[in-house]
Amino acid sequence: MNLTGQILISMPSLQDERFEKTVIYMCAHSKDGAMGIIINKKIDYDLYPDLLEQLGIDKPLTNKKLYIRYGGPVESGRGFVLHSDEVIQKETLTIAKGVALTSTSEFFEDLSKGNGPKNSILALGYAGWEPGQIELELASNSWMTLKADTSFIFDESVTNKWNDAYNLLGVDPNKLSYNSGNC
């Protein structure tokens, strides 16, 4: 199963505090490993004024939405932009219909000038898995998977996104067993 373009939702029983109640958009998944962006862990603008200034994003973007998120524990000092795909550069990774990922300084510069995509999430860091690791985590019931549209991915509300993802699945996470069915 290829998870590229899908959502991972952490199970209530997941014990890793880095991923507790997380919703991750999977940007890449292959035999070489996997990479995703956590889309429901907000970072306050006030905490990163120097970073935003360094990226050239030190003012509100008119008619554009840019959200800052904790993207994951890997390379947490590096910025990645998960965005709608109406603006694409040569280095952009097109993930699925309506979604792309870019991390070039030129892209940040375009964002700062208001020339970026309609929807974007600036993520600091990413979630990464070694070859076969995500498959083992899925087999041990650490994650649920979901196909979601861009309105869910780029929705500015993050407070309830984990519960909202389960609602899209038709599942109440409070009623899930903490014991998996594995022997």
PyRosetta script that sets phi, psi and omega in degrees:
from pyrosetta import init, pose_from_sequence

init()
pose = pose_from_sequence("MNLTGQILISMPSLQDERFEKTVIYMCAHSKDGAMGIIINKKIDYDLYPDLLEQLGIDKPLTNKKLYIRYGGPVESGRGFVLHSDEVIQKETLTIAKGVALTSTSEFFEDLSKGNGPKNSILALGYAGWEPGQIELELASNSWMTLKADTSFIFDESVTNKWNDAYNLLGVDPNKLSYNSGNC")
pose.set_psi(1, 127.1)
pose.set_omega(1, 177.3)
pose.set_phi(2, -95.2)
pose.set_psi(2, 124.7)
pose.set_omega(2, -176.5)
pose.set_phi(3, -92.7)
pose.set_psi(3, -1.5)
pose.set_omega(3, -179.5)
pose.set_phi(4, -55.9)
pose.set_psi(4, 128.5)
pose.set_omega(4, 179.1)
pose.set_phi(5, 84.4)
pose.set_psi(5, 1.6)
pose.set_omega(5, 178.4)
pose.set_phi(6, -104.1)
pose.set_psi(6, 171.6)
pose.set_omega(6, 178.2)
pose.set_phi(7, -105.4)
pose.set_psi(7, 137.3)
pose.set_omega(7, 169.0)
pose.set_phi(8, -104.2)
pose.set_psi(8, 134.6)
pose.set_omega(8, 178.1)
pose.set_phi(9, -120.8)
pose.set_psi(9, 122.4)
pose.set_omega(9, -179.1)
pose.set_phi(10, -66.5)
pose.set_psi(10, 140.5)
pose.set_omega(10, 176.6)
pose.set_phi(11, -73.5)
pose.set_psi(11, 150.9)
pose.set_omega(11, 178.7)
pose.set_phi(12, -57.8)
pose.set_psi(12, -26.0)
pose.set_omega(12, -177.6)
pose.set_phi(13, -84.7)
pose.set_psi(13, -4.1)
pose.set_omega(13, -178.7)
pose.set_phi(14, -62.7)
pose.set_psi(14, 122.5)
pose.set_omega(14, -173.2)
pose.set_phi(15, -89.6)
pose.set_psi(15, -10.9)
pose.set_omega(15, -178.0)
pose.set_phi(16, -78.8)
pose.set_psi(16, 111.4)
pose.set_omega(16, -175.3)
pose.set_phi(17, -62.4)
pose.set_psi(17, -22.2)
pose.set_omega(17, 177.7)
pose.set_phi(18, -66.5)
pose.set_psi(18, -23.2)
pose.set_omega(18, -175.4)
pose.set_phi(19, -122.0)
pose.set_psi(19, 12.0)
pose.set_omega(19, 179.4)
pose.set_phi(20, -62.8)
pose.set_psi(20, 126.9)
pose.set_omega(20, 179.9)
pose.set_phi(21, 51.7)
pose.set_psi(21, 47.1)
pose.set_omega(21, 178.5)
pose.set_phi(22, -103.2)
pose.set_psi(22, 153.2)
pose.set_omega(22, 172.7)
pose.set_phi(23, -123.5)
pose.set_psi(23, 120.8)
pose.set_omega(23, -174.4)
pose.set_phi(24, -119.5)
pose.set_psi(24, 129.5)
pose.set_omega(24, 172.6)
pose.set_phi(25, -90.0)
pose.set_psi(25, 122.9)
pose.set_omega(25, -176.3)
pose.set_phi(26, -84.2)
pose.set_psi(26, 115.4)
pose.set_omega(26, -177.2)
pose.set_phi(27, -88.4)
pose.set_psi(27, -30.0)
pose.set_omega(27, -179.3)
pose.set_phi(28, -155.5)
pose.set_psi(28, 142.9)
pose.set_omega(28, 177.2)
pose.set_phi(29, -154.2)
pose.set_psi(29, 121.2)
pose.set_omega(29, 179.5)
pose.set_phi(30, -151.6)
pose.set_psi(30, -174.4)
pose.set_omega(30, 177.8)
pose.set_phi(31, -64.9)
pose.set_psi(31, -16.6)
pose.set_omega(31, -179.4)
pose.set_phi(32, -87.3)
pose.set_psi(32, -6.0)
pose.set_omega(32, 179.9)
pose.set_phi(33, 133.3)
pose.set_psi(33, -164.6)
pose.set_omega(33, -177.5)
pose.set_phi(34, -145.6)
pose.set_psi(34, 155.7)
pose.set_omega(34, -179.8)
pose.set_phi(35, -145.1)
pose.set_psi(35, 136.6)
pose.set_omega(35, 178.3)
pose.set_phi(36, -147.4)
pose.set_psi(36, 168.6)
pose.set_omega(36, 178.9)
pose.set_phi(37, -117.9)
pose.set_psi(37, 125.3)
pose.set_omega(37, 174.0)
pose.set_phi(38, -69.9)
pose.set_psi(38, 124.9)
pose.set_omega(38, -174.9)
pose.set_phi(39, -108.2)
pose.set_psi(39, 3.9)
pose.set_omega(39, -177.5)
pose.set_phi(40, -123.7)
pose.set_psi(40, 20.6)
pose.set_omega(40, 176.8)
pose.set_phi(41, -117.4)
pose.set_psi(41, 99.5)
pose.set_omega(41, -175.0)
pose.set_phi(42, -72.8)
pose.set_psi(42, 144.0)
pose.set_omega(42, 170.9)
pose.set_phi(43, -116.6)
pose.set_psi(43, 131.3)
pose.set_omega(43, -179.1)
pose.set_phi(44, -72.9)
pose.set_psi(44, 131.3)
pose.set_omega(44, 176.9)
pose.set_phi(45, -50.5)
pose.set_psi(45, -41.0)
pose.set_omega(45, -174.6)
pose.set_phi(46, -61.4)
pose.set_psi(46, -22.8)
pose.set_omega(46, -178.9)
pose.set_phi(47, -79.7)
pose.set_psi(47, -17.2)
pose.set_omega(47, -173.5)
pose.set_phi(48, -130.2)
pose.set_psi(48, 41.7)
pose.set_omega(48, -177.9)
pose.set_phi(49, -63.0)
pose.set_psi(49, -37.1)
pose.set_omega(49, -179.6)
pose.set_phi(50, -66.4)
pose.set_psi(50, -41.1)
pose.set_omega(50, 178.3)
pose.set_phi(51, -63.0)
pose.set_psi(51, -45.9)
pose.set_omega(51, -179.7)
pose.set_phi(52, -62.0)
pose.set_psi(52, -40.3)
pose.set_omega(52, 178.2)
pose.set_phi(53, -65.2)
pose.set_psi(53, -42.2)
pose.set_omega(53, 178.5)
pose.set_phi(54, -60.4)
pose.set_psi(54, -36.7)
pose.set_omega(54, 178.3)
pose.set_phi(55, -81.5)
pose.set_psi(55, -6.3)
pose.set_omega(55, -178.9)
pose.set_phi(56, 82.4)
pose.set_psi(56, 14.8)
pose.set_omega(56, -179.6)
pose.set_phi(57, -113.1)
pose.set_psi(57, 70.8)
pose.set_omega(57, -176.0)
pose.set_phi(58, -110.2)
pose.set_psi(58, 13.1)
pose.set_omega(58, 178.1)
pose.set_phi(59, -143.9)
pose.set_psi(59, 158.2)
pose.set_omega(59, 178.4)
pose.set_phi(60, -61.6)
pose.set_psi(60, 144.0)
pose.set_omega(60, 179.8)
pose.set_phi(61, -92.3)
pose.set_psi(61, 122.6)
pose.set_omega(61, -178.2)
pose.set_phi(62, -72.7)
pose.set_psi(62, 133.3)
pose.set_omega(62, 177.3)
pose.set_phi(63, 59.0)
pose.set_psi(63, 15.5)
pose.set_omega(63, 177.8)
pose.set_phi(64, -127.4)
pose.set_psi(64, 151.3)
pose.set_omega(64, 176.9)
pose.set_phi(65, -112.3)
pose.set_psi(65, 124.7)
pose.set_omega(65, 176.7)
pose.set_phi(66, -129.3)
pose.set_psi(66, 121.8)
pose.set_omega(66, 179.1)
pose.set_phi(67, -115.5)
pose.set_psi(67, 140.3)
pose.set_omega(67, 178.5)
pose.set_phi(68, -101.2)
pose.set_psi(68, 129.7)
pose.set_omega(68, -177.9)
pose.set_phi(69, -131.7)
pose.set_psi(69, 153.5)
pose.set_omega(69, 167.4)
pose.set_phi(70, -78.6)
pose.set_psi(70, 108.1)
pose.set_omega(70, -173.9)
pose.set_phi(71, -80.3)
pose.set_psi(71, -21.1)
pose.set_omega(71, -179.7)
pose.set_phi(72, 151.1)
pose.set_psi(72, 172.6)
pose.set_omega(72, -173.5)
pose.set_phi(73, -79.7)
pose.set_psi(73, -9.4)
pose.set_omega(73, -178.3)
pose.set_phi(74, -92.4)
pose.set_psi(74, 130.7)
pose.set_omega(74, -179.8)
pose.set_phi(75, 49.6)
pose.set_psi(75, 51.4)
pose.set_omega(75, -174.0)
pose.set_phi(76, -66.7)
pose.set_psi(76, -10.4)
pose.set_omega(76, 175.6)
pose.set_phi(77, -92.9)
pose.set_psi(77, 1.8)
pose.set_omega(77, -177.7)
pose.set_phi(78, -106.8)
pose.set_psi(78, 140.1)
pose.set_omega(78, -179.7)
pose.set_phi(79, -95.3)
pose.set_psi(79, 139.0)
pose.set_omega(79, 175.6)
pose.set_phi(80, -129.3)
pose.set_psi(80, 140.6)
pose.set_omega(80, 177.1)
pose.set_phi(81, -114.0)
pose.set_psi(81, 112.9)
pose.set_omega(81, 171.8)
pose.set_phi(82, -89.7)
pose.set_psi(82, 124.7)
pose.set_omega(82, -170.4)
pose.set_phi(83, -148.7)
pose.set_psi(83, 165.4)
pose.set_omega(83, 173.5)
pose.set_phi(84, -68.7)
pose.set_psi(84, 154.8)
pose.set_omega(84, -167.0)
pose.set_phi(85, -94.9)
pose.set_psi(85, 21.0)
pose.set_omega(85, 177.2)
pose.set_phi(86, -78.6)
pose.set_psi(86, -13.2)
pose.set_omega(86, 174.4)
pose.set_phi(87, -122.3)
pose.set_psi(87, 116.8)
pose.set_omega(87, -176.9)
pose.set_phi(88, -129.7)
pose.set_psi(88, 138.4)
pose.set_omega(88, 172.6)
pose.set_phi(89, -112.3)
pose.set_psi(89, 171.2)
pose.set_omega(89, -179.9)
pose.set_phi(90, -56.9)
pose.set_psi(90, -37.9)
pose.set_omega(90, -176.8)
pose.set_phi(91, -85.6)
pose.set_psi(91, -3.9)
pose.set_omega(91, -177.7)
pose.set_phi(92, -68.0)
pose.set_psi(92, 137.6)
pose.set_omega(92, 174.0)
pose.set_phi(93, -96.0)
pose.set_psi(93, 111.6)
pose.set_omega(93, 174.9)
pose.set_phi(94, -80.2)
pose.set_psi(94, 124.3)
pose.set_omega(94, -172.9)
pose.set_phi(95, -98.9)
pose.set_psi(95, -53.8)
pose.set_omega(95, -178.4)
pose.set_phi(96, -152.6)
pose.set_psi(96, 173.9)
pose.set_omega(96, 179.3)
pose.set_phi(97, -57.9)
pose.set_psi(97, 118.4)
pose.set_omega(97, 177.5)
pose.set_phi(98, 90.7)
pose.set_psi(98, -2.5)
pose.set_omega(98, -175.7)
pose.set_phi(99, -136.0)
pose.set_psi(99, 135.5)
pose.set_omega(99, 178.2)
pose.set_phi(100, -144.6)
pose.set_psi(100, 169.0)
pose.set_omega(100, -179.8)
pose.set_phi(101, -134.5)
pose.set_psi(101, 131.2)
pose.set_omega(101, 178.7)
pose.set_phi(102, -138.7)
pose.set_psi(102, 145.8)
pose.set_omega(102, 178.7)
pose.set_phi(103, -139.3)
pose.set_psi(103, 26.3)
pose.set_omega(103, -179.3)
pose.set_phi(104, -88.4)
pose.set_psi(104, 153.2)
pose.set_omega(104, 178.8)
pose.set_phi(105, -64.1)
pose.set_psi(105, -31.6)
pose.set_omega(105, 177.6)
pose.set_phi(106, -63.2)
pose.set_psi(106, -37.2)
pose.set_omega(106, 179.6)
pose.set_phi(107, -66.2)
pose.set_psi(107, -42.7)
pose.set_omega(107, 176.9)
pose.set_phi(108, -61.7)
pose.set_psi(108, -38.8)
pose.set_omega(108, 178.4)
pose.set_phi(109, -63.8)
pose.set_psi(109, -43.6)
pose.set_omega(109, 176.7)
pose.set_phi(110, -60.7)
pose.set_psi(110, -40.9)
pose.set_omega(110, 177.9)
pose.set_phi(111, -59.7)
pose.set_psi(111, -43.8)
pose.set_omega(111, -177.0)
pose.set_phi(112, -65.3)
pose.set_psi(112, -25.5)
pose.set_omega(112, 179.2)
pose.set_phi(113, -90.4)
pose.set_psi(113, 0.1)
pose.set_omega(113, -179.4)
pose.set_phi(114, 80.8)
pose.set_psi(114, 14.4)
pose.set_omega(114, -178.2)
pose.set_phi(115, -99.1)
pose.set_psi(115, 10.9)
pose.set_omega(115, -177.2)
pose.set_phi(116, -81.9)
pose.set_psi(116, -170.8)
pose.set_omega(116, -179.8)
pose.set_phi(117, -70.0)
pose.set_psi(117, 165.0)
pose.set_omega(117, -179.7)
pose.set_phi(118, -61.2)
pose.set_psi(118, -44.3)
pose.set_omega(118, -179.6)
pose.set_phi(119, -123.3)
pose.set_psi(119, 136.0)
pose.set_omega(119, 176.8)
pose.set_phi(120, -155.3)
pose.set_psi(120, 150.3)
pose.set_omega(120, 175.4)
pose.set_phi(121, -122.6)
pose.set_psi(121, 119.1)
pose.set_omega(121, 173.3)
pose.set_phi(122, -86.9)
pose.set_psi(122, 114.0)
pose.set_omega(122, -177.9)
pose.set_phi(123, -109.1)
pose.set_psi(123, 133.2)
pose.set_omega(123, 174.2)
pose.set_phi(124, -98.1)
pose.set_psi(124, 112.1)
pose.set_omega(124, -176.8)
pose.set_phi(125, 84.9)
pose.set_psi(125, 178.5)
pose.set_omega(125, 178.7)
pose.set_phi(126, -152.4)
pose.set_psi(126, 168.5)
pose.set_omega(126, 174.7)
pose.set_phi(127, -99.4)
pose.set_psi(127, 130.5)
pose.set_omega(127, -178.5)
pose.set_phi(128, -132.7)
pose.set_psi(128, 150.4)
pose.set_omega(128, -179.8)
pose.set_phi(129, -132.5)
pose.set_psi(129, 139.9)
pose.set_omega(129, 174.7)
pose.set_phi(130, -69.8)
pose.set_psi(130, 164.9)
pose.set_omega(130, 176.9)
pose.set_phi(131, -53.5)
pose.set_psi(131, 128.3)
pose.set_omega(131, 177.6)
pose.set_phi(132, 81.7)
pose.set_psi(132, -13.0)
pose.set_omega(132, -176.1)
pose.set_phi(133, -65.9)
pose.set_psi(133, -46.4)
pose.set_omega(133, -177.9)
pose.set_phi(134, -66.1)
pose.set_psi(134, -34.3)
pose.set_omega(134, 177.8)
pose.set_phi(135, -63.2)
pose.set_psi(135, -40.5)
pose.set_omega(135, 177.1)
pose.set_phi(136, -65.9)
pose.set_psi(136, -39.9)
pose.set_omega(136, 179.4)
pose.set_phi(137, -66.6)
pose.set_psi(137, -37.1)
pose.set_omega(137, 176.3)
pose.set_phi(138, -66.1)
pose.set_psi(138, -42.0)
pose.set_omega(138, -179.7)
pose.set_phi(139, -65.9)
pose.set_psi(139, -27.4)
pose.set_omega(139, 178.9)
pose.set_phi(140, -93.7)
pose.set_psi(140, 14.7)
pose.set_omega(140, 175.1)
pose.set_phi(141, 61.5)
pose.set_psi(141, 40.8)
pose.set_omega(141, 175.6)
pose.set_phi(142, -86.5)
pose.set_psi(142, -21.4)
pose.set_omega(142, -173.3)
pose.set_phi(143, -137.1)
pose.set_psi(143, 150.4)
pose.set_omega(143, 166.7)
pose.set_phi(144, -108.7)
pose.set_psi(144, 154.0)
pose.set_omega(144, 177.4)
pose.set_phi(145, -117.2)
pose.set_psi(145, 153.1)
pose.set_omega(145, -175.7)
pose.set_phi(146, -152.2)
pose.set_psi(146, 137.1)
pose.set_omega(146, 169.0)
pose.set_phi(147, -91.2)
pose.set_psi(147, 124.6)
pose.set_omega(147, -177.3)
pose.set_phi(148, -130.1)
pose.set_psi(148, 153.5)
pose.set_omega(148, 179.6)
pose.set_phi(149, -90.1)
pose.set_psi(149, 173.0)
pose.set_omega(149, -174.8)
pose.set_phi(150, -64.3)
pose.set_psi(150, -28.7)
pose.set_omega(150, 179.1)
pose.set_phi(151, -63.2)
pose.set_psi(151, -34.1)
pose.set_omega(151, 176.8)
pose.set_phi(152, -73.5)
pose.set_psi(152, -44.6)
pose.set_omega(152, -177.1)
pose.set_phi(153, -61.2)
pose.set_psi(153, -46.7)
pose.set_omega(153, -174.0)
pose.set_phi(154, -96.9)
pose.set_psi(154, 10.1)
pose.set_omega(154, 176.6)
pose.set_phi(155, -64.2)
pose.set_psi(155, 130.4)
pose.set_omega(155, -176.4)
pose.set_phi(156, -69.5)
pose.set_psi(156, -21.1)
pose.set_omega(156, -179.6)
pose.set_phi(157, -75.0)
pose.set_psi(157, 119.4)
pose.set_omega(157, 179.0)
pose.set_phi(158, -112.9)
pose.set_psi(158, -18.1)
pose.set_omega(158, -174.6)
pose.set_phi(159, -54.6)
pose.set_psi(159, -43.0)
pose.set_omega(159, -177.1)
pose.set_phi(160, -111.9)
pose.set_psi(160, 14.5)
pose.set_omega(160, -174.3)
pose.set_phi(161, -59.8)
pose.set_psi(161, -36.6)
pose.set_omega(161, 179.1)
pose.set_phi(162, -62.7)
pose.set_psi(162, -48.8)
pose.set_omega(162, 176.7)
pose.set_phi(163, -64.6)
pose.set_psi(163, -40.2)
pose.set_omega(163, 179.1)
pose.set_phi(164, -60.6)
pose.set_psi(164, -38.7)
pose.set_omega(164, 178.4)
pose.set_phi(165, -63.0)
pose.set_psi(165, -43.8)
pose.set_omega(165, 176.9)
pose.set_phi(166, -64.1)
pose.set_psi(166, -37.8)
pose.set_omega(166, 176.9)
pose.set_phi(167, -61.1)
pose.set_psi(167, -38.6)
pose.set_omega(167, 177.0)
pose.set_phi(168, -62.3)
pose.set_psi(168, -31.2)
pose.set_omega(168, 177.1)
pose.set_phi(169, -79.7)
pose.set_psi(169, -14.0)
pose.set_omega(169, -176.2)
pose.set_phi(170, 78.3)
pose.set_psi(170, 28.7)
pose.set_omega(170, -175.4)
pose.set_phi(171, -124.0)
pose.set_psi(171, 138.2)
pose.set_omega(171, 173.1)
pose.set_phi(172, -93.9)
pose.set_psi(172, 112.3)
pose.set_omega(172, -176.5)
pose.set_phi(173, -63.4)
pose.set_psi(173, -22.7)
pose.set_omega(173, 179.1)
pose.set_phi(174, -72.1)
pose.set_psi(174, -15.6)
pose.set_omega(174, -179.3)
pose.set_phi(175, -103.0)
pose.set_psi(175, 4.7)
pose.set_omega(175, 178.3)
pose.set_phi(176, -79.1)
pose.set_psi(176, 141.7)
pose.set_omega(176, 178.0)
pose.set_phi(177, -74.5)
pose.set_psi(177, 143.0)
pose.set_omega(177, 175.8)
pose.set_phi(178, -81.8)
pose.set_psi(178, -8.4)
pose.set_omega(178, 177.4)
pose.set_phi(179, -102.2)
pose.set_psi(179, 123.8)
pose.set_omega(179, 178.0)
pose.set_phi(180, -79.6)
pose.set_psi(180, 169.5)
pose.set_omega(180, -178.1)
pose.set_phi(181, -87.8)
pose.set_psi(181, 12.6)
pose.set_omega(181, -178.2)
pose.set_phi(182, -80.8)
pose.set_psi(182, 147.0)
pose.set_omega(182, 177.4)
pose.set_phi(183, -103.4)
pose.dump_pdb("model.pdb")
